Each structure stands twice: as C-alpha cells, then as structure tokens.
C-alpha cells in the first residue's frame, strides 16, 4: 500500500522528537547529560524503531537501535549516579 499509514506517522513524530531535542541542545535549552535529553532521544528512537517494524530498513534499524541503547544508558546513569553530599 502506498498510502500514509499509522506507522509512518509514528516514525515521523519520532524523527521530529529527535530533531527538536538536538535543536534544544544546540540553543542551550537542555543539557546533554539531563534526563529529558536522554528521554526524548529514547522516545524518538523507539518511535522510529516501531515504524521500521512495518517497513524494515537495516541501516535505519542499526542506527536507531544504537541511539536507543545510548539514550537508555544515559537514563540509567541519571538514576544510578551517586549523590555527593
């Protein structure tokens, strides 16, 4: 089918999420070590991966899987970092 489907919308919103996150980083509205930065990147990568379940592309799958893994690592780092008193 050549129409625009729900997985296309989800993937495009995911790409937009990643791009907006990067823009916010560049204009210094968020920190690269913040939970929101990693969270928005993880959300966007997950949405793109969802869209790839319908129309698979190996290159996109590899980069988005890596992006999601790195973002989840950043999220975990925020939760497990030691508080210095």
C-alpha positions as CSV (number, residue, x, y, z in Angstrom):
1,X,0.0,0.0,0.0
2,X,1.4,3.4,-1.0
3,X,-0.7,5.5,1.5
4,X,0.4,7.2,4.6
5,X,-0.2,4.8,7.5
6,X,0.0,5.0,11.3
7,X,3.5,3.6,11.4
8,X,4.6,6.4,9.0
9,X,3.1,9.0,11.4
10,X,4.7,7.4,14.5
11,X,8.1,7.2,12.7
12,X,7.9,10.8,11.6
13,X,6.9,12.0,15.0
14,X,9.9,10.1,16.4
15,X,12.3,11.8,13.9
16,X,10.8,15.2,14.9
17,X,11.3,14.4,18.5
18,X,15.0,13.6,17.9
19,X,15.5,16.7,15.8
20,X,13.8,19.0,18.3
21,X,15.8,17.5,21.1
22,X,19.0,18.2,19.2
23,X,17.9,21.8,18.4
24,X,17.2,22.4,22.1
25,X,20.7,21.1,22.9
26,X,22.2,23.5,20.3
27,X,20.3,26.5,21.6
28,X,21.3,25.6,25.2
29,X,17.8,24.9,26.5
30,X,18.7,21.4,27.8
31,X,21.9,19.8,29.0
32,X,23.4,16.8,27.2
33,X,23.5,14.9,30.5
34,X,20.0,15.7,31.5
35,X,17.2,13.1,31.9
36,X,15.0,15.0,29.5
37,X,17.6,14.9,26.7
38,X,18.1,11.2,27.0
39,X,14.4,10.5,27.5
40,X,13.3,12.5,24.4
41,X,16.0,10.8,22.3
42,X,15.0,7.3,23.6
43,X,11.3,8.1,22.8
44,X,12.1,9.3,19.3
45,X,14.4,6.3,18.6
46,X,11.7,3.9,19.9
47,X,9.1,5.5,17.7
48,X,11.3,5.2,14.6
49,X,12.0,1.6,15.5
50,X,8.3,1.0,15.8
51,X,7.8,2.3,12.3
52,X,10.6,0.1,11.0
53,X,8.6,-3.0,12.1
54,X,6.3,-2.3,9.1
55,X,8.9,-1.2,6.5
56,X,12.2,-2.6,7.6
57,X,15.5,-0.9,6.7
58,X,18.6,-2.5,8.1
59,X,20.7,0.7,8.2
60,X,18.0,2.7,9.9
61,X,17.4,-0.2,12.4
62,X,21.1,-0.3,13.3
63,X,21.4,3.5,13.9
64,X,18.1,3.8,15.8
65,X,19.0,0.7,17.9
66,X,22.3,2.3,18.8
67,X,20.6,5.6,19.5
68,X,18.1,3.9,21.8
69,X,20.8,2.0,23.6
70,X,22.9,5.1,24.2
71,X,19.8,7.0,25.4
72,X,18.8,4.3,27.8
73,X,22.4,4.2,29.1
74,X,22.1,8.0,29.8
75,X,18.8,7.5,31.6
76,X,20.2,4.7,33.7
77,X,23.2,6.8,34.5
78,X,20.9,9.5,35.9
79,X,19.1,7.1,38.1
80,X,22.2,5.3,39.4
81,X,24.6,8.2,39.9
82,X,25.8,8.7,43.5
83,X,24.6,11.8,45.3
84,X,27.6,13.7,46.6
85,X,27.0,15.3,50.0
